[in-house]
Amino acid sequence: MKQIPVSLLTLVAGVVIAFVSLWVGQNHHLLPEQASAQAPLVDGFFNVMVTIATALFIVVQGAILIFAIKYRKPKDDDSDGVPIEGNFSVEIFWTAIPSIIVIVLGIYSVEVYRDMGGFDPAGYEMVAHHHGASSPIAKMPGSAIAAPLIADSESTTSETVAPIDKKYGIGATPTEEGKAASLVVDVTAMQYAWIFNYPDSGVTSGELHVPIGKDVLLNISAVDVIHSFWVPQFRLKQDAIPGQPTQLRFVATKEGDFPIVCTELCGSYHGGMRAVAVVETPEKFDSWVKENQVAQQQESTQTVATNPADLPTSEFLAPYAKEMGIDAHSLTHLHPGAIVSSMSN
């Protein structure tokens, strides 16, 4: 029987691996549903990486299995193996291929980031004016940060230029650059809640309501520690940093309720720092805004969210005591004379 050429076997194996990898890359079902205009960009890049990873996995693991079976040690064979010092051509090949893959993925990721609006420049500028002898520190890298200290110590003056009207994060896409967003929402992160304020209508809520198909801009800030705003279905995540405003701009494309998760460890109750993004029709959104305007005008002192650290001990523990079935009568038996009137309600 005539032996099949190795080149033909390699060609067939390459075609099979390519088809399997492409199928896995498009049918892995590892990501949640898409609910924003930016989601397909992220998913496309992820699918490419899964395709490449699948092909590499099949090649590497397949080679290991083939060599382990074909070149296994024969029974009662205690001789040394064939001395192989290396193959320069093979080493060049397995170095060049990964290098090309990394470069291509890097270029592709930059394009995706640009199309999502990630190249919206932002920052602060610091200008220090010195009168008198120049300081060598002021000429060092990072002197803008040291400028106020130099000014105080050497009786000089310094001034801070107003922040540029752009923030870190995901901004307008290249096609929307220069255009104002349809809806602006101020997002405040605190331990352990998200507060959403709609400056155009004056509504404040513990839920994020946005109309479908509209360009939405979130101005994100934090009042205590670093948090991170993430909606998996939107494929968007942005840190909330104390003292550093950030932004997230997107277009929701699917109606529904989607979880908002804090993905930055922010304290003991980090796992419970969640909210809901409600994507609805423009008509339902307008109705929600009007209803909340009326309700909040009638109850202007109502608290949307409270920092647990600011609550009295009895109020903080009351919900947990209720869930555990502990009432005021039980606590009185444990601690005679204890006053727990707040838990008895």
C-alpha positions in Angstrom: 0.0 0.0 0.0 1.4 3.3 -1.1 2.1 5.7 1.8 0.2 9.0 1.8 2.5 12.0 1.4 3.2 14.0 4.6 2.5 17.2 2.7 -1.0 16.0 1.8 -1.7 14.9 5.3 -0.5 18.3 6.6 -2.8 20.1 4.1 -5.8 18.1 5.1 -5.1 18.6 8.8 -4.7 22.3 8.3 -8.0 22.6 6.5 -9.8 20.6 9.1 -8.3 22.6 11.9 -9.2 25.8 10.2 -12.9 24.8 9.8 -13.1 23.6 13.4 -11.5 26.7 14.7 -13.7 29.0 12.7 -16.8 27.1 13.8 -15.8 27.3 17.5 -14.9 31.0 17.2 -18.4 31.8 15.9 -20.4 29.3 18.1 -18.7 29.3 21.5 -21.7 31.0 23.3 -19.3 32.4 26.0 -20.7 35.9 26.0 -24.1 37.2 27.1 -26.5 38.8 24.7 -25.6 42.0 22.8 -27.4 45.1 24.0 -25.4 48.1 22.7 -23.9 49.4 19.5 -20.4 48.8 20.9 -21.1 45.1 21.7 -20.6 43.7 18.2 -17.1 45.4 18.0 -16.0 43.7 21.2 -17.6 40.3 20.2 -15.9 40.4 16.8 -12.5 40.8 18.4 -13.2 38.2 21.0 -14.4 35.7 18.3 -11.1 36.2 16.4 -9.1 35.5 19.6 -11.2 32.4 20.3 -10.6 31.1 16.8 -6.9 31.6 17.0 -6.8 30.0 20.5 -8.7 27.0 19.3 -6.4 26.4 16.4 -3.3 26.7 18.6 -4.9 24.4 21.2 -5.6 21.7 18.6 -2.2 22.0 17.0 -0.3 21.9 20.3 -2.4 19.2 22.0 -2.7 17.2 18.8 1.1 17.2 18.3 1.6 16.1 21.9 -0.8 13.2 21.6 0.6 12.1 18.2 4.2 12.1 19.4 3.3 10.4 22.7 1.6 7.6 20.8 3.8 7.3 17.7 7.2 7.7 19.4 6.5 6.1 22.7 9.2 3.9 24.1 9.1 0.3 22.9 8.9 -2.4 25.5 12.2 -3.6 26.9 14.0 -0.7 25.0 16.5 0.9 27.4 18.6 2.6 24.7 19.2 6.3 24.5 17.0 8.4 22.2 18.3 10.0 19.0 20.5 13.0 19.9 18.8 16.1 18.4 20.4 19.5 19.0 17.7 21.7 17.4 16.3 22.9 14.1 17.0 26.6 13.3 14.2 26.7 10.6 11.6 25.3 13.0 12.7 27.8 15.7 12.3 30.7 13.3 8.8 29.4 12.3 7.4 29.0 15.8 8.8 32.4 16.8 7.6 34.3 13.7 4.0 32.9 13.8 3.2 34.0 17.4 4.8 37.4 16.7 2.7 38.0 13.7 -0.5 36.9 15.6 0.3 39.3 18.5 1.0 42.2 16.1 -2.2 41.6 14.1 -4.3 41.3 17.3 -2.7 44.5 18.6 -3.6 46.5 15.5 -7.1 45.0 15.5 -7.7 45.9 19.2 -6.5 49.5 18.6 -9.1 49.8 15.7 -11.8 48.4 17.9 -10.9 50.7 20.7 -10.9 53.7 18.3 -14.3 52.7 16.8 -15.8 52.5 20.3 -14.7 56.0 21.2 -11.7 55.1 23.3 -9.3 57.6 21.7 -11.2 60.7 23.0 -8.3 62.6 24.5 -8.7 64.1 28.0 -6.7 65.4 30.9 -5.7 68.3 33.1 -3.0 70.9 32.4 -1.0 72.5 35.1 1.0 75.7 34.5 3.4 77.0 37.1 4.9 80.5 36.9 8.1 80.9 38.8 9.6 84.3 39.7 13.2 84.1 40.8 15.8 81.4 40.7 14.7 78.4 38.7 14.3 75.1 40.5 15.9 72.0 39.1 12.9 70.0 40.4 10.6 72.0 38.2 12.4 70.7 35.1 12.1 67.1 36.0 9.5 64.8 34.6 6.3 65.2 36.6 7.1 68.7 37.6 3.5 69.8 36.9 2.5 67.8 40.0 5.3 69.3 42.0 4.7 72.8 40.9 2.2 73.8 43.7 4.7 72.6 46.3 7.5 74.6 44.7 5.3 77.6 44.6 4.5 77.4 48.3 8.1 76.8 49.3 9.7 79.5 47.1 7.0 82.2 47.3 6.1 81.7 43.6 2.7 81.6 42.0 1.1 78.8 40.3 -2.2 78.3 38.5 -4.2 75.4 37.3 -5.7 75.6 33.9 -9.3 74.5 33.8 -9.9 70.9 32.9 -10.2 70.1 29.2 -13.9 69.5 28.3 -13.2 65.8 27.8 -12.8 62.9 30.3 -11.0 59.6 30.4 -13.1 56.7 29.3 -15.2 55.8 26.2 -16.3 58.9 24.4 -17.9 59.7 21.1 -17.2 57.3 18.2 -15.4 58.8 15.2 -18.7 59.2 13.4 -20.3 61.0 16.4 -17.3 63.1 17.4 -18.2 66.7 18.0 -21.9 65.9 18.4 -23.8 66.3 21.7 -25.2 63.2 23.3 -29.0 62.7 23.3 -29.1 62.0 27.0 -26.6 62.9 29.8 -26.6 61.1 33.1 -24.4 61.9 36.1 -23.4 58.6 37.8 -22.1 58.7 41.3 -20.5 55.6 42.9 -20.4 55.2 46.7 -20.1 52.4 49.1 -22.2 50.5 48.2 -24.7 52.0 45.7 -25.0 53.7 42.3 -26.8 57.0 42.1 -28.1 58.2 38.7 -28.9 61.9 38.3 -30.6 63.3 35.2 -29.5 67.0 35.1 -31.9 67.9 32.3 -35.0 66.8 34.2 -33.7 66.9 37.8 -34.6 63.2 38.4 -32.4 61.2 40.8 -32.8 57.4 40.8 -31.2 54.2 42.0 -31.8 52.7 38.5 -30.3 53.7 35.2 -33.1 54.3 32.7 -32.1 55.0 29.0 -34.1 55.1 25.8 -33.3 52.5 23.2 -31.4 53.8 20.1 -30.3 57.1 21.7 -26.8 58.3 22.3 -26.2 58.2 26.1 -23.4 59.9 27.9 -22.6 58.8 31.5 -20.5 61.2 33.6 -19.0 58.9 36.2 -17.5 59.9 39.6 -16.9 58.4 43.0 -17.2 59.9 46.4 -15.1 57.5 48.5 -13.0 54.7 46.8 -12.4 53.4 43.4 -15.4 51.6 41.9 -16.0 50.2 38.4 -19.2 50.5 36.3 -19.8 47.4 34.2 -22.8 46.2 32.2 -21.9 42.9 30.6 -24.5 43.0 27.9 -23.2 46.4 26.8 -19.6 45.1 26.7 -18.6 48.4 28.4 -16.7 49.0 31.7 -15.3 52.2 33.2 -13.7 52.9 36.5 -15.2 55.5 38.9 -12.2 57.3 40.5 -12.4 59.8 43.3 -11.3 63.2 42.1 -11.0 62.1 38.4 -14.2 62.3 36.3 -14.6 59.6 33.7 -17.2 59.0 31.0 -18.9 56.2 29.2 -20.8 56.9 26.0 -23.0 54.2 24.3 -26.1 53.5 22.4 -28.4 50.8 23.8 -29.9 48.5 21.1 -32.1 46.1 23.0 -34.9 46.6 25.5 -34.7 44.9 28.8 -33.3 45.0 32.3 -29.5 44.5 32.5 -27.4 44.2 35.6 -24.9 46.9 36.6 -22.0 45.4 38.5 -19.1 47.0 40.4 -16.0 45.1 39.3 -13.5 46.9 41.5 -13.1 45.6 45.1 -14.5 48.5 47.1 -15.1 47.2 50.5 -16.8 44.5 52.6 -20.1 44.7 50.7 -18.6 45.0 47.2 -20.5 41.9 46.0 -23.8 43.6 46.8 -23.0 46.8 44.9 -25.4 46.3 42.0 -28.0 48.2 40.2 -30.2 47.8 37.0 -29.9 49.4 33.6 -33.4 49.6 32.1 -33.5 50.0 28.4 -37.0 51.1 27.2 -38.7 52.8 24.3 -38.5 56.6 24.2 -42.2 56.9 25.1 -41.8 54.7 28.2 -38.6 56.6 29.1 -40.4 60.0 28.9 -43.3 58.6 30.9 -40.8 57.4 33.6 -39.1 60.8 33.8 -42.5 62.6 34.2 -43.6 60.2 36.9 -40.4 60.6 38.8 -40.4 64.4 38.5 -43.9 64.4 40.1 -43.0 61.9 42.8 -39.7 63.6 43.7 -41.3 67.0 43.9 -43.8 65.6 46.4 -41.2 63.8 48.4 -38.1 65.9 48.0 -36.6 64.7 51.2 -36.8 61.0 50.3 -33.4 59.3 50.4 -32.5 57.2 47.3 -29.5 55.5 48.9 -27.6 55.8 52.2 -24.1 54.9 53.1 -24.4 52.0 55.6 -21.5 53.4 57.5 -23.6 56.5 58.4 -26.5 54.4 59.8 -27.0 53.8 63.6 -26.1 50.2 64.6 -29.8 49.3 65.2 -30.9 50.5 61.8 -28.0 48.8 60.1 -28.7 45.4 61.7 -32.5 45.6 61.5 -32.9 44.0 58.0 -30.5 41.2 59.0 -32.3 40.6 62.3 -35.6 40.4 60.5 -34.3 37.8 57.9 -32.9 35.7 60.8 -36.2 35.8 62.6 -34.8 37.7 65.6 -37.2 40.1 67.2 -37.1 42.5 70.2 -38.5 39.9 72.6 -35.7 37.4 71.8 -33.0 40.1 72.2 -34.5 41.1 75.6 -34.0 37.6 76.9 -30.4 37.6 75.7 -29.7 41.1 77.1 -32.2 42.1 79.8 -33.1 45.7 79.8 -32.0 46.2 76.1 -34.0 48.7 74.2 -34.5 47.6 70.6 -37.6 49.5 69.7 -36.2 50.1 66.2 -36.2 46.4 65.5 -39.7 45.7 66.8 -41.3 47.8 64.0 
